[in-house]
Amino acid sequence: MNKKYISFIATFVLAIFLSQFFPWWSVMLAAFISELIFNLKRAAIFYIPFLSIAVYWAVHAFLLSSSNNFILAEKIAVLLSLGGNAYALIAVTAIVGGLAAGVAGMFAHQVRYMIR
């Protein structure tokens, strides 16, 4: 199996586990740890953690919002000028989480480079 796929799955599983004990920034910790373990190359340093956490947060936000027929998500989407579109709010949530994880992956790569 390709190292990118294993890193994607490891980041995803680690994020699920850590989010049970820590707040939202646990996804950054998951991306940091998985990058230190798998040592990805080039653009994969950013986009593998980004995609992994974006998928995790999108699925998690969808499951939480669907339990109350997206009522709260629609109200928050109005506050954020998204026109009350709950799916746009889920997309924004996924992008924000993905960016945080991607930056954490890049930071882990720089820490590995500094140690070397």
Summary of the structure (lengths in Angstrom):
residues: 116
radius of gyration: 15.3
end to end distance: 27.1
largest distance: 50.8
contacts: 373
relative contact order: 0.18
helix: 78%
strand: 0%
